[in-house]
Amino acid sequence: MGTLTAKNTNRNRKPVDKAPSVTDISKPANALINIFFWIYSAICIIPFVLVLVVSFTDEKTVLLNGYSLFPRKLSLSAYDFLLNDWSSIVRSYGISIFVTIIGTVLSIVIMALFAYPISRRDFKQRGIFSFIMVFTILFNAGLVPFYMMYTQYLHMQNTLAVLIVPYLVQGFFVLVMRTFFTNSVPTELIESGKIDGAGEWRIFARIVMPLSLPVLASVGLLCTLNYWNDWYLSMLFINDDTHINIQYRMYKALQDMQFLSSNSTAYAAIMRQNPNYQLPSETVRMAMAVVGIGPIIFAYPFFQRFFIEGLTVGAVKG
């Protein structure tokens, strides 16, 4: 009976309300925060959706009614003009993907190898190497020595290496890595690694790099954007049409379109062959943006995963 009475008492007992925590958010405040971020997300997404919709809109509709999320008439004329030579587009895409992946990986490794020693207080020459890196940020030799170095001395003209090497080491990213290594990598872990018999290379690979995933992901994302969006190096060093990246390919397509628009003779010849043809001057710009953004949109989820992992890896226990 005593056991049954105790069970009935526990069953009829009401749960005790927990005291509100300081970090608890009220329901109205939570709703306002959610509404704010929904609006902010829409502000970020709607322009991209507008670019995508306009790229599939008829040129005459855009000229008459302007840009709209709900066009009256759809058309593929912009992509027909842009992808007229689809094999060259595919080849340029492959070059951009190759240069972006290889360049980003090499950049992260080389800059981390430079930033880690100058972050160590026991490295005697850290001041000299830090000054060298800061000097490259403040001063540069200019375009002519830059061009002569890669063409006359390194002989990288018309090669894929010339699209990778100039962006391998960037002083600002090195200083960002150095600051992270100094402030976020505990010296106790490095000392414990030395006590366990690990060398400098093993400490760097097994301790420092896993703890530095947030800064590596941040720098890697910026390097990826630099490599993917670059068209200047292709214009400067590549004379062979088979080695240009997708951004410069789109730039040349824009120049061709502007030439046809401004050259009355060439435009008249096109109109004689096809009187109903409308040169997609507005919509082709949007199509170029859609084609140019390409796989770069998949880089953000990839690096976001490493952001989260980097924040949860490693700890110093007392």
Residue, then its C-alpha position, 0 to 999 in steps of 0.5 A: m500500500g505504501t508503494l502504491t500511495a507513493k506512486n499515486t502521489n508522484r503521478n498527481r504531482k504537478p511539474v515545477d515551473k523552472a525559473p526563467s533564465v537571463t538568456d531566455i527570449s520572450k515570444p514577442a521578441n523571438a517573433l520580431i527577430n525571426i521577422f527581421f531575418w526573414i526580411y533580411s534574407a528576402i532582401c538578399i535573395i530577391p535581387f538574384v531571383l530578379v537577375l535570373v528571371v530577367s535573363f529568361t525574359d524577352e528583350k522587347t518586354v524588358l525594354l518596354n516594361g523594365y525589369s520584373l519578377f513576373p515577365r509577360k513573355l519568356s525567351l531564351s535569346a540571351y542564352d542563345f547569343l551567349l552560348n552560341d559556341w558552347s564548347s568554348i564555354v565548357r572549356s572556360y568553365g573547366i579552366s576556372i574550376f581547375v584554377t579555383i580549386i588548385g589555387t585555393v588549396l595551394s594558397i591556404v597551405i603556403m600562407a599558413l606555412f608562412a603565418y605560423p612561424i611568425s606567430r610563434r614568439d620563440f621565432k627570432q626572425r618573426g619581426i623581419f618576415s612580418f615586415i616583409m609581408v607588411f611591405t608587400i601590402l603597402f608598396n608594389a612595383g607596378l604593372v610593367p615589372f609585374y608583367m615582365m616578371y611573369t613573361q620574360y623571367l618566369h615564362m608563364q605566359n599562355t599557361l594556367a600557372v600564370l592564373i594561379v601563382p600571382y594570387l598564391v600569397q596575399g599579405f593581408f590574409v597572412l596577417v589575419m592567419r598570424t593573428f588567429f594563430t597567436n590569439s587562438v592556438p594555446t601555447e599549452l597545446i604546442e608545449s604538450g606536443k613537444i613533451d610528447g615528442a612531436g616535431e614542428w611539422r607534426i604539431f603544425a599538421r595535427i594540432v595547429m591546422p585542426l584548431s584553425l579551421p575557422v580562419l582557414a575557411s574564411v581565407g579559403l572562401l575569399c581566395t576562392l572568390n578571388y580566383w573565380n571572379d578574376w578576369y584581369l590575369s587572363m586579359l593580361f597574360i593569355n593570348d591563346d583563346t583556349h586558356i582563358n577562364i569563364q569570367y574573361r570569356m563573358y567579358k569578351a562576349l560583352q565586348d562583342m555585343q557592344f560592338l554589334s550594338s555600336n557598329s551600324t554596318a554589322y548590325a544592318a547585316i544581321m538585320r538583313q539576314n533576320p529582320n525580326y532579330q532583336l539583339p539581347s543587350e539587356t537580358v544578355r547582361m543578366a545571363m552573363a551574371v547567371v553563367g558567371i556565378g556558376p559553381i561558386i554558389f556551392a562554395y558557401p555551404f562547403f566552407q560553412r561546414f568547416f566554420i561549424e567544425g572549427l568552432t567545436v574542435g579542440a579545447v584546453k583542459g585545466 
